Each structure stands twice: as structure tokens, then as C-alpha cells.
Amino acid sequence: MAADTSELHSVFSYAGVPGPRGEIGGERPVAVEELEFAVVDLETTGFSPQRGDRIVEVGVVRMAGDGRVLREWTTLLDPGRGVGATRVHRITAADVAGAPRFADIAGELAGLFAGAVVVAHNAIFEQRFLEVEFAMAEVVVPVVPAVCTMRLAKAAGLDVADHKLGTCCAYFGLDFPDAHAALADARVTARLLPLLLHRAGARALRLPAPPTGVPTGPAYPEFRGRLRPRRGFAPADVR
């Protein structure tokens, strides 16, 4: 069933970074080392949430501005429909049977974004799906500052044929063996971010709004069930 997108709430507000053409966007410069980042990746049943595609896996890496990983989080999700292109994301119907729905974990995911700059590669993809999924779960997330590493790679002037995640990783010599596994993609994007910021000469980000505080209240119910990490991709025990 197609989603009703008539009253979607915007989730991301993009930060500006300095690049070859000068600074873009943003109003409030904040030193990168003072920030925390929530790097997110999604696997989905297809490309269009407006036509009924859904998220089947989420991976998040919470990291400090100096690159230290603070927390990892991931789960498969029951999309309430077919899982889509298994040949791409390698997720089967059996994998998501009994997994939580997005609405179950929406509050916990919102909490992972709180107080951070959200980062994704080709972030408009994640943005479109998250806006629809949060709306269907009736969870209103405060607008969070965001950085798209694909945009950042373009601003940094990388000499590459395209700005896909794998291409950017190859440029910097980063191993990327597990593409299209949400936590693996989030991990490698977290490694890519500081390299791109350094290449762009970005010691600060111009945030259109400060990171939000931890969401509280009945709109953000705590998930009390069990997450379902993909086999072989359990979150690291970060201490």
C-alpha cells in the first residue's frame, strides 16, 4: 500500500561545508571536534516509499568528532510486505520473520539521532524513507542537522568517475567488502567522513540548527523487544 505523504515532517536540515567553491549553506559554524555524529544506512525493499517500499534494515554508528566510535546499533525490520531485491541486500523473508516493525523501534532510532549531526551517503535516500516511516509510526522527530557524504565528496573535489560510496572508499583505500549490509555501510561511511572533511578543509560545519536534545515523552515509546541484527553483523561492544 502506498504511503500518505501529504503531511510529511522534514527530518534533515543540511549543514554547509567549505569546498572548492567556498562555503555553502548553514548559519552557525561549530567545530567538528565539538560535535557527535550519527551515521545511518538503510536497506529497503525498493526505491520509492511513496509507492509502498519500506525499510528492511537499519544500521547506525554514533561517533565523536575526533572519529571515536561511541555506539553501534542495527536491526532487521519486518517491512509488512515482500523484502524486495534479495539479490542486492541479501535479506530474505525468513530473515525478517519475527523482526520488529519500524514503528516498534522508531523512538529508539530517534534517540540515536538526538544530539548529533546525522550523516548518510546520498542522504536524500535515507531522508525520504525516514520521513515516511516516522510519519506512518506517528512519531514526530525534531529536525536534525545532517551531512551527506556524497555531497561532501563533490565539494571536496575528488578526482573520481562518480561519487558512489564504493568509489569514494576506493579513492581513499578503504576496504568495503560487505556493501548493502546496513551496519557495514554505516561503518565505512563513518570512516569516510573524517577523510572527506579533512580533504575539504572543513574544521567546522555551518549548522542551520543545533543538534536536538534526547527526545522524551509518550511519543517516543521505548522498544522492549529484541532487535534482530543481521547474522554476522552484531554491533561492536564499544566501551
C-alpha positions as CSV (number, residue, x, y, z in Angstrom):
1,M,0.0,0.0,0.0
2,A,1.3,3.4,-0.9
3,A,2.1,5.8,1.9
4,D,0.1,9.0,2.5
5,T,2.8,11.7,2.2
6,S,0.6,14.7,2.3
7,E,1.8,15.8,5.7
8,L,5.4,14.6,5.9
9,H,7.6,16.2,8.5
10,S,11.1,17.1,7.3
11,V,13.8,15.2,9.2
12,F,17.1,16.5,7.9
13,S,18.4,20.1,7.6
14,Y,21.7,20.0,5.7
15,A,24.9,21.5,7.2
16,G,27.2,23.6,5.0
17,V,30.9,22.8,4.5
18,P,33.7,24.7,2.9
19,G,34.8,23.4,-0.5
20,P,36.5,24.5,-3.8
21,R,33.7,27.0,-4.4
22,G,33.6,28.3,-0.8
23,E,31.2,27.7,2.0
24,I,27.7,26.6,1.2
25,G,24.5,26.9,3.3
26,G,24.3,26.9,7.1
27,E,24.4,29.7,9.5
28,R,26.1,28.6,12.7
29,P,29.7,27.3,12.5
30,V,30.6,24.6,15.0
31,A,34.0,22.9,15.3
32,V,33.8,19.3,14.1
33,E,35.6,18.1,17.3
34,E,32.8,19.6,19.4
35,L,30.1,17.5,17.6
36,E,28.8,14.0,17.6
37,F,27.7,12.2,14.5
38,A,25.0,9.5,13.9
39,V,26.0,7.8,10.7
40,V,23.0,5.9,9.3
41,D,22.4,3.5,6.5
42,L,19.2,1.8,5.3
43,E,18.4,-1.2,3.3
44,T,15.0,-1.1,1.7
45,T,12.6,-3.1,-0.4
46,G,12.9,-0.7,-3.3
47,F,13.5,3.0,-4.2
48,S,10.1,4.7,-3.6
49,P,8.5,4.9,-0.1
50,Q,5.7,6.8,-1.7
51,R,4.9,3.7,-3.8
52,G,4.9,1.4,-0.8
53,D,8.6,0.4,-0.4
54,R,9.8,0.0,3.2
55,I,12.9,-0.2,5.3
56,V,14.1,-3.7,5.9
57,E,17.4,-2.9,7.8
58,V,18.9,0.0,9.7
59,G,22.4,0.5,10.8
60,V,23.7,3.4,12.9
61,V,27.2,4.3,14.1
62,R,27.4,7.0,16.7
63,M,30.8,8.7,16.7
64,A,32.6,11.6,18.3
65,G,34.0,14.4,16.2
66,D,37.5,13.0,16.6
67,G,36.4,9.8,14.9
68,R,36.0,7.6,18.0
69,V,33.1,5.2,17.7
70,L,30.8,5.6,20.7
71,R,28.0,3.1,19.9
72,E,26.8,0.8,17.1
73,W,23.2,-0.2,16.6
74,T,21.4,-2.3,14.0
75,T,18.4,-4.4,13.3
76,L,16.5,-6.1,10.5
77,L,12.9,-4.9,10.2
78,D,9.7,-6.7,9.1
79,P,8.5,-4.4,6.3
80,G,5.0,-5.8,6.3
81,R,5.4,-6.8,2.6
82,G,7.9,-8.6,0.4
83,V,11.6,-7.9,1.1
84,G,12.3,-6.8,-2.4
85,A,15.7,-7.3,-4.2
86,T,17.3,-10.1,-2.1
87,R,20.0,-10.3,-4.8
88,V,21.1,-6.8,-3.8
89,H,20.7,-6.7,0.0
90,R,20.8,-10.5,0.7
91,I,17.9,-10.3,3.1
92,T,15.2,-13.0,2.8
93,A,11.7,-13.2,4.1
94,A,12.9,-15.8,6.6
95,D,15.5,-13.3,7.9
96,V,12.8,-10.7,8.8
97,A,10.2,-13.1,10.2
98,G,9.6,-12.1,13.8
99,A,11.8,-9.0,13.4
100,P,10.4,-5.7,14.8
101,R,8.5,-3.3,12.7
102,F,9.8,0.3,12.1
103,A,7.1,1.6,14.4
104,D,8.5,-0.6,17.2
105,I,11.9,1.0,17.1
106,A,11.1,4.5,15.9
107,G,11.6,6.0,19.3
108,E,14.9,4.3,19.9
109,L,16.1,5.4,16.5
110,A,15.0,9.0,17.2
111,G,17.1,8.8,20.4
112,L,20.1,7.7,18.4
113,F,19.8,10.8,16.2
114,A,19.2,13.2,19.2
115,G,22.1,15.5,20.0
116,A,24.0,14.5,16.8
117,V,24.6,15.6,13.2
118,V,23.1,12.8,11.1
119,V,25.3,11.5,8.3
120,A,24.5,9.3,5.3
121,H,25.8,8.7,1.8
122,N,23.3,10.0,-0.7
123,A,21.4,11.2,2.4
124,I,18.3,12.2,0.4
125,F,17.5,8.5,0.0
126,E,17.6,7.9,3.8
127,Q,15.7,11.2,4.3
128,R,12.8,10.2,2.1
129,F,12.3,6.8,3.7
130,L,12.7,8.0,7.3
131,E,10.2,10.8,6.7
132,V,7.6,8.3,5.5
133,E,8.4,5.7,8.1
134,F,8.3,8.1,11.1
135,A,5.1,9.6,9.8
136,M,3.4,6.2,9.5
137,A,4.6,5.4,13.0
138,E,3.1,8.7,14.1
139,V,6.5,9.8,15.6
140,V,7.4,13.4,15.1
141,V,11.2,13.8,15.1
142,P,12.7,17.3,15.6
143,V,14.6,18.5,12.6
144,V,18.2,17.3,12.9
145,P,21.3,18.8,11.2
146,A,22.6,16.4,8.5
147,V,25.7,15.9,6.3
148,C,25.6,14.0,3.1
149,T,29.0,12.4,2.4
150,M,28.1,12.2,-1.4
151,R,27.6,16.0,-1.4
152,L,30.8,16.4,0.7
153,A,32.8,14.2,-1.8
154,K,31.7,16.5,-4.6
155,A,32.5,19.6,-2.6
156,A,35.9,18.2,-1.8
157,G,36.7,17.9,-5.5
158,L,37.6,14.2,-5.5
159,D,39.1,13.1,-8.9
160,V,36.7,10.2,-9.4
161,A,34.4,8.9,-12.1
162,D,31.4,9.1,-9.8
163,H,30.7,9.7,-6.1
164,K,29.1,6.4,-5.1
165,L,30.1,5.1,-1.7
166,G,32.3,2.3,-3.1
167,T,34.1,4.7,-5.4
168,C,34.8,7.2,-2.6
169,C,36.1,4.3,-0.4
170,A,38.4,3.1,-3.2
171,Y,39.8,6.6,-3.6
172,F,40.9,6.6,0.0
173,G,41.9,2.9,0.1
174,L,39.2,1.9,2.4
175,D,38.1,-1.8,2.4
176,F,34.4,-2.2,1.5
177,P,33.7,-5.9,1.3
178,D,30.1,-6.0,2.6
179,A,28.2,-3.5,0.6
180,H,24.4,-3.4,1.1
181,A,24.5,-4.5,4.7
182,A,23.3,-1.6,6.7
183,L,25.8,-1.7,9.6
184,A,28.7,-2.4,7.2
185,D,27.7,0.6,5.1
186,A,27.3,2.8,8.1
187,R,30.7,1.7,9.5
188,V,32.6,2.5,6.2
189,T,30.7,5.8,5.9
190,A,31.9,6.7,9.4
191,R,35.5,6.0,8.4
192,L,35.0,8.0,5.2
193,L,33.5,11.1,6.9
194,P,36.7,12.4,8.6
195,L,38.7,11.8,5.4
196,L,36.3,13.9,3.4
197,L,36.2,16.6,6.0
198,H,40.0,16.8,6.0
199,R,40.1,16.8,2.2
200,A,37.5,19.6,2.1
201,G,39.5,21.6,4.7
202,A,36.4,21.6,6.9
203,R,37.3,22.1,10.6
204,A,33.8,23.3,11.3
205,L,30.3,22.8,10.0
206,R,27.8,25.5,9.5
207,L,24.7,24.2,11.1
208,P,21.3,25.5,10.2
209,A,20.1,24.4,13.7
210,P,21.9,23.0,16.7
211,P,21.6,19.2,17.4
212,T,18.4,18.4,19.3
213,G,18.3,17.0,22.8
214,V,17.2,13.5,23.7
215,P,13.5,13.1,22.8
216,T,11.2,12.1,25.7
217,G,7.6,11.6,26.4
218,P,4.8,9.3,25.2
219,A,5.6,10.0,21.5
220,Y,8.8,8.0,21.9
221,P,8.0,4.7,23.5
222,E,10.9,2.6,24.5
223,F,11.3,-0.7,22.5
224,R,11.2,-3.5,24.9
225,G,11.5,-6.4,22.5
226,R,14.6,-7.9,20.9
227,L,16.4,-6.3,18.0
228,R,17.3,-8.6,15.1
229,P,20.8,-7.9,13.8
230,R,21.7,-9.5,10.5
231,R,23.8,-12.6,11.0
232,G,27.5,-11.7,11.1
233,F,26.8,-8.0,11.8
234,A,26.3,-7.7,15.5
235,P,27.1,-4.3,16.9
236,A,30.5,-4.0,18.4
237,D,30.7,-3.7,22.2
238,V,32.1,-0.2,22.4
239,R,33.5,0.8,25.8
